Structures are given as structure tokens and as C-alpha cells.
């Protein structure tokens, strides 16, 4: 039996949960009998059925489960959360063979499901397409292992290395790149800008050029000097303002003010708050100052850089990445897209 073929299908299914499964991991599962997929499923939305539940439910002839193999991208859950443990479901249906891509780093699982399955006589194989499965769930793994959200930096720069000019809103990348950015936004839990970007660009930080859910909007405004008529404050999308001022009395359902210390502790304090609120990922679209602050403190996982097909000759220089690795580069019409990862 070619385990990798079936696990690749699990990964394809799991990818459909991007932006919806969080703060849970993205998980896909298939049930195979006699070298044929007879059931498949994925974790579609937080709070709903897990991948194994959906895969098993989709099998028409349940009697075949006792002679089948179930594939899953992540170790089945061991604990009661919003749904019962998937390991119990596998045992209930007497599935004799389980193939897992990656173990679950969450302390309430962390290999316990594998031990329980083996103790019950189930054959368990693990590590099939592990690298791909870990990359798939890099947001989830980061929140568990680093105790902070997964951080993606995004900016557009000209061919000669400028991201804009002081006080001006300059389109650098093309319309296709803009749509791509809105797709990226739909996949993440939150999106952040700093005070200068909010004031100069008056961004909406939504997904109007794509489809899907809008991320939680975050803006840094130390002294609450941003005008109330900015699009960020229209209260159509949940928005948090991080400030040095005490202003919780101004909170509404979709607009909250959160007091944090500024200086060296600003970003760690914000990330700690996001972690506490189970915000799994952060998409940073700020200006040079905010982006460089994340870079200098080593608080980033990916940098998505769009390179427009134009020269600016002068202006604000692009951030300077450190400890970075170019993972891929591709064309977006006449522009380019580079994906870097943090090697630190």
C-alpha cells in the first residue's frame, strides 16, 4: 500500500480548513479499504467535527471499517474538548491500522493517542510526509511550541528597494498582487498596522478583493491620536487598538482598546495578549518601522515580499531581513513574489 499517496490526499483535504479551523490545527483524513478510498473528511470549522469523525461518517458500509486503514495528518485527539476524542472513535469502530503524518505537540495529546491505540492492538505507523504535515500546521505548532501566534510579515517594494515615500500612498504592486494579498488576509486570524500606516493609507484591512472571512484588525496607537473617522474604526469588523492610554471605557462590541507597555516590551506584550485570546496567526502589513521592529526582535516566521515592476529612485527603504532563507520565488504577472522563512 502506498502510504504517501493517501497521506497526500489527507494534506489536500486539510488545506481546505485554512482560515476556518483555527485555533485548532488543519487536519485531513481518509479511510482506505482494499487500496480504495471509501471515506474522507477534514476539520472544516472550529468547534465542529474533526477530520476522523467526518471521514468515518462518510463511509457508507461501516462493516468495512474493521478491515480498513485510516490515514490522518495529525495524531488523533486524546482529550475531550468541544468534541469527544477521535482516538475513542477509532477504537469504537475497531479500525485495525492507523497511519499518521505527525504527532500532536499539544500537551493533552503528545503521543498519548498513539500509545493508547498500540496498547489496544492497533497497528500505528507515523512520520509519513511528516515535513509536509508540519508545514501545513506551522501556525498551530508555533502557538504550542513558541507560545505566540505565527507571524507573517508582508510588504511590497520597488525594484530598487523602496516601499514608498514619506506621507504618500503609492501603489507598488499590480492588481493581481492585491487580490493575492486579500487571499492571504482571509487565511489568517489577525492583521496589524502601525500608527503611521493607519494615518497615511487609511486602510480597511478586509478581504473585499477576495472571499472568506475578514481577519481581526489590530492597530498600534500609543497616544490615541488617530482620527475616529478612519476606516479601521468603522466598527464593521472586530478591531483592537493597542495603546499606552487607559481607555477601556470606550470599548464597544467591535472596537476594543487594550492598554500595553510601550518600548521594548510592546511587541512581546501584544503577542502575549493574542496568545491568551487564542489568536493563532498575525499578518503584519505595517510600514518600515513596525516591520523592522518585528525583524530586529526575531519575532517573525515568514516574510512575503512583493516586488513591483517599477523604480522609485528615492523614498523609504524596504525592511532589512535577518537570518532569512528564500523558500520560493514566483512571478505574479509582471511582478515577483518572494517567500522567506526565519532561520533563527
C-alpha positions as CSV (number, residue, x, y, z in Angstrom):
1,X,0.0,0.0,0.0
2,X,1.4,3.4,-1.0
3,X,1.1,5.4,2.2
4,X,2.3,8.6,0.7
5,X,-0.4,8.8,-2.0
6,X,-3.2,8.6,0.6
7,X,-1.4,10.9,3.0
8,X,-1.0,13.5,0.2
9,X,-4.8,13.3,-0.2
10,X,-5.2,13.9,3.5
11,X,-3.0,17.0,3.2
12,X,-5.0,18.3,0.3
13,X,-8.2,17.9,2.3
14,X,-6.7,19.6,5.4
15,X,-5.7,22.7,3.4
16,X,-9.4,23.4,2.9
17,X,-9.6,24.3,6.6
18,X,-7.1,27.1,6.3
19,X,-8.6,30.2,8.0
20,X,-11.5,28.3,9.5
21,X,-10.2,25.5,11.7
22,X,-8.1,27.9,13.9
23,X,-7.2,27.9,16.7
24,X,-7.4,24.1,16.1
25,X,-5.0,22.5,13.6
26,X,-5.8,21.8,10.0
27,X,-6.4,18.1,9.7
28,X,-7.4,15.8,6.8
29,X,-8.2,12.1,6.9
30,X,-9.1,9.3,4.5
31,X,-10.3,5.7,5.1
32,X,-8.8,3.1,2.7
33,X,-10.1,-0.4,2.1
34,X,-8.5,-2.8,-0.3
35,X,-6.5,0.0,-1.9
36,X,-9.5,2.2,-2.4
37,X,-10.6,5.3,-0.6
38,X,-14.0,4.7,0.9
39,X,-14.3,7.7,3.1
40,X,-12.6,11.1,3.6
41,X,-13.0,14.3,5.6
42,X,-11.3,17.3,7.1
43,X,-11.7,19.6,10.0
44,X,-13.9,22.2,8.4
45,X,-14.5,24.7,11.1
46,X,-13.5,25.3,14.7
47,X,-16.0,23.7,17.1
48,X,-17.3,21.2,14.5
49,X,-16.4,17.6,13.7
50,X,-12.8,16.6,13.4
51,X,-11.3,15.1,10.3
52,X,-11.5,11.5,11.5
53,X,-15.2,12.0,12.5
54,X,-16.1,13.3,9.1
55,X,-14.0,10.6,7.3
56,X,-15.6,7.7,9.2
57,X,-19.1,9.2,8.9
58,X,-18.7,9.4,5.1
59,X,-18.1,5.6,4.9
60,X,-21.3,4.0,3.5
61,X,-20.6,0.4,4.6
62,X,-19.4,0.7,8.2
63,X,-18.7,-3.0,8.4
64,X,-15.6,-2.4,6.2
65,X,-14.0,-0.2,8.9
66,X,-12.8,-3.3,10.8
67,X,-10.7,-4.2,7.7
68,X,-9.6,-0.7,6.7
69,X,-6.7,1.7,7.3
70,X,-7.4,5.3,8.4
71,X,-4.9,8.0,7.4
72,X,-4.7,11.3,9.3
73,X,-2.3,14.3,9.0
74,X,-2.1,14.7,12.8
75,X,-2.2,12.3,15.7
76,X,-5.9,11.8,16.7
77,X,-7.0,13.9,19.7
78,X,-6.9,12.2,23.1
79,X,-8.9,14.6,25.2
80,X,-12.4,15.9,25.5
81,X,-12.7,19.5,24.1
82,X,-15.6,20.8,22.0
83,X,-15.9,17.3,20.6
84,X,-15.1,13.8,22.0
85,X,-11.6,12.2,21.5
86,X,-11.1,10.8,18.0
87,X,-8.9,8.0,19.4
88,X,-12.1,6.6,21.1
89,X,-14.0,6.7,17.8
90,X,-11.2,4.8,16.0
91,X,-11.3,2.1,18.8
92,X,-15.1,2.0,18.8
93,X,-15.1,1.1,15.1
94,X,-12.2,-1.3,15.5
95,X,-10.1,0.2,12.8
96,X,-7.0,-2.1,12.8
97,X,-4.5,0.2,11.1
98,X,-3.8,3.9,11.6
99,X,-1.2,5.9,9.6
100,X,-0.2,9.3,11.0
101,X,1.9,12.1,9.4
102,X,2.8,13.9,12.6
103,X,2.4,13.6,16.3
104,X,0.5,16.3,18.1
105,X,2.7,18.7,20.2
106,X,-0.3,19.7,22.4
107,X,0.4,18.6,26.0
108,X,-3.0,16.9,26.3
109,X,-2.2,14.7,23.3
110,X,1.6,14.5,22.8
111,X,1.8,10.8,21.8
112,X,-0.8,9.5,24.2
113,X,-3.3,8.6,21.5
114,X,-0.6,6.6,19.7
115,X,0.2,4.7,22.9
116,X,-3.5,4.0,23.6
117,X,-4.0,2.7,20.1
118,X,-1.0,0.4,20.2
119,X,-2.0,-0.8,23.7
120,X,-5.3,-1.8,22.1
121,X,-3.6,-3.8,19.4
122,X,-4.0,-1.2,16.6
123,X,-1.1,-1.1,14.2
124,X,0.2,2.5,14.1
125,X,2.6,4.0,11.6
126,X,3.8,7.5,11.9
127,X,6.1,10.0,10.1
128,X,4.5,9.6,6.6
129,X,5.0,13.0,4.9
130,X,5.8,14.5,8.3
131,X,7.7,17.5,6.9
132,X,4.7,18.5,4.7
133,X,2.3,18.0,7.6
134,X,4.3,20.1,10.0
135,X,4.5,22.9,7.4
136,X,0.7,22.6,6.9
137,X,0.2,23.2,10.6
138,X,3.0,25.6,11.2
139,X,0.6,28.1,12.8
140,X,-0.7,25.6,15.3
141,X,2.8,24.2,16.1
142,X,4.1,27.7,16.7
143,X,1.4,28.6,19.2
144,X,2.2,25.4,21.1
145,X,6.0,25.5,20.9
146,X,6.8,29.2,21.0
147,X,3.7,30.4,23.0
148,X,2.9,33.1,20.5
149,X,1.0,33.5,17.2
150,X,2.6,32.6,13.9
151,X,3.9,35.9,12.4
152,X,3.8,36.7,8.7
153,X,5.4,39.9,7.5
154,X,4.1,41.3,4.2
155,X,5.3,44.3,2.2
156,X,5.7,45.5,-1.4
157,X,8.9,47.1,-2.6
158,X,10.1,48.6,-5.9
159,X,12.9,47.0,-8.0
160,X,15.3,49.4,-6.4
161,X,14.3,48.5,-2.8
162,X,11.8,51.2,-1.6
163,X,8.5,50.5,0.0
164,X,7.1,54.0,-0.5
165,X,7.7,57.7,0.1
166,X,7.0,59.6,3.3
167,X,3.4,60.7,3.7
168,X,2.3,59.3,0.3
169,X,0.2,56.3,-0.7
170,X,2.0,54.8,-3.6
171,X,0.7,51.6,-5.3
172,X,3.8,49.5,-6.0
173,X,2.5,46.0,-7.0
174,X,-0.1,45.2,-9.6
175,X,-3.9,44.4,-9.2
176,X,-3.2,40.6,-9.2
177,X,-0.9,41.0,-6.3
178,X,-3.6,43.0,-4.4
179,X,-6.0,40.1,-4.9
180,X,-3.4,37.7,-3.7
181,X,-2.8,39.8,-0.6
182,X,-6.6,39.7,0.2
183,X,-6.5,35.9,-0.2
184,X,-3.6,35.8,2.3
185,X,-5.6,38.0,4.7
186,X,-8.6,35.6,4.6
187,X,-6.3,32.8,5.8
188,X,-5.0,34.5,8.9
189,X,-6.6,35.2,12.3
190,X,-5.4,38.8,12.6
191,X,-3.8,41.7,10.7
192,X,-1.8,44.6,12.1
193,X,-0.7,48.1,11.1
194,X,1.1,50.8,13.0
195,X,0.0,54.4,13.6
196,X,1.7,55.9,10.5
197,X,0.3,53.4,8.1
198,X,-3.2,53.8,9.5
199,X,-3.0,57.6,9.3
200,X,-1.4,57.8,5.8
201,X,-3.1,55.0,4.0
202,X,-6.4,54.8,5.8
203,X,-6.6,51.0,5.1
204,X,-9.7,48.8,5.5
205,X,-7.7,45.7,6.2
206,X,-10.5,43.5,4.9
207,X,-10.9,40.8,2.1
208,X,-13.1,42.8,-0.3
209,X,-11.0,41.7,-3.3
210,X,-11.3,38.0,-2.5
211,X,-13.8,36.0,-0.4
212,X,-13.7,34.4,3.0
213,X,-13.6,35.8,6.5
214,X,-12.1,39.1,7.5
215,X,-9.2,38.9,10.0
216,X,-9.3,40.6,13.4
217,X,-7.9,44.1,12.8
218,X,-5.1,45.4,15.1
219,X,-3.7,48.9,15.2
220,X,-1.0,50.4,17.4
221,X,-1.9,53.9,18.6
222,X,0.2,54.9,21.6
223,X,-1.4,58.2,22.4
224,X,-4.8,57.7,20.7
225,X,-4.0,60.3,18.1
226,X,-5.6,58.6,15.1
227,X,-8.9,60.3,14.0
228,X,-12.1,58.5,14.7
229,X,-13.3,58.7,11.1
230,X,-10.6,56.2,9.8
231,X,-12.0,53.1,8.1
232,X,-10.4,51.0,10.8
233,X,-12.8,52.5,13.3
234,X,-16.0,51.9,11.3
235,X,-16.9,49.0,13.7
236,X,-17.9,46.8,10.7
237,X,-15.1,44.3,11.7
238,X,-13.7,43.5,15.1
239,X,-10.8,45.8,15.8
240,X,-8.4,46.1,18.7
241,X,-6.3,49.2,19.4
242,X,-3.1,48.8,21.4
243,X,-2.4,51.9,23.3
244,X,-0.4,53.3,26.3
245,X,-3.6,55.2,27.4
246,X,-6.2,53.9,29.8
247,X,-9.3,53.8,27.6
248,X,-11.3,50.6,28.1
249,X,-14.4,52.7,28.9
250,X,-14.5,53.4,25.1
251,X,-14.9,49.7,24.3
252,X,-17.7,48.6,22.0
253,X,-18.6,45.2,20.6
254,X,-16.4,45.6,17.5
255,X,-13.8,48.2,18.8
256,X,-11.7,47.5,21.9
257,X,-8.9,49.5,23.4
258,X,-6.1,47.5,25.1
259,X,-3.5,49.1,27.3
260,X,0.0,47.7,26.9
261,X,3.5,48.9,27.9
262,X,5.5,50.5,25.1
263,X,9.2,50.4,24.5
264,X,11.0,47.1,24.3
265,X,8.0,45.2,25.7
266,X,5.4,46.4,23.3
267,X,5.5,43.6,20.8
268,X,6.0,40.8,23.3
269,X,3.1,42.2,25.3
270,X,0.9,42.3,22.2
271,X,1.8,38.8,21.3
272,X,1.2,37.5,24.8
273,X,-2.3,39.1,24.7
274,X,-3.0,37.5,21.3
275,X,-1.8,34.1,22.6
276,X,-4.1,34.4,25.6
277,X,-7.0,35.1,23.3
278,X,-6.1,32.1,21.1
279,X,-5.3,34.2,18.1
280,X,-3.2,31.7,16.1
281,X,-1.7,33.9,13.4
282,X,-0.7,37.5,12.8
283,X,-0.3,39.1,9.4
284,X,1.7,42.3,9.7
285,X,1.1,44.9,6.9
286,X,2.7,47.9,8.6
287,X,5.3,50.3,7.5
288,X,9.1,50.2,7.7
289,X,9.2,51.0,11.5
290,X,6.8,48.3,12.6
291,X,8.1,45.6,10.2
292,X,11.7,46.3,11.2
293,X,10.8,46.1,14.9
294,X,9.5,42.6,14.4
295,X,12.6,41.6,12.4
296,X,15.1,43.1,14.9
297,X,13.4,41.3,17.8
298,X,13.4,38.0,15.8
299,X,9.6,37.9,16.1
300,X,8.7,36.6,12.7
301,X,8.2,33.3,10.9
302,X,7.6,34.2,7.2
303,X,8.1,37.3,5.1
304,X,6.1,37.6,1.9
305,X,7.7,40.3,-0.3
306,X,6.1,41.5,-3.5
307,X,8.4,43.2,-5.9
308,X,6.7,45.7,-8.2
309,X,8.0,46.3,-11.8
310,X,9.0,49.9,-11.2
311,X,11.7,52.1,-9.8
312,X,11.0,54.8,-7.2
313,X,14.6,56.1,-7.1
314,X,14.1,57.5,-3.6
315,X,11.9,57.1,-0.5
316,X,11.5,54.7,2.5
317,X,13.9,51.8,2.2
318,X,12.5,48.3,2.5
319,X,13.0,46.4,5.8
320,X,16.2,44.5,6.2
321,X,15.6,40.8,6.9
322,X,18.0,38.9,9.1
323,X,18.6,35.1,9.4
324,X,16.3,34.6,6.4
325,X,16.0,31.8,3.9
326,X,14.5,32.3,0.5
327,X,12.0,29.4,0.3
328,X,10.5,30.2,-3.1
329,X,10.2,32.9,-5.8
330,X,7.5,33.1,-8.5
331,X,6.0,35.6,-10.9
332,X,2.7,37.4,-10.4
333,X,2.1,38.8,-13.9
334,X,4.9,41.4,-14.3
335,X,5.7,41.5,-10.6
336,X,7.5,38.9,-8.4
337,X,6.7,37.3,-5.1
338,X,9.4,36.0,-2.7
339,X,8.7,33.9,0.4
340,X,11.3,34.0,3.1
341,X,11.4,32.0,6.3
342,X,13.2,32.8,9.6
343,X,16.1,30.5,10.1
344,X,16.9,31.8,13.6
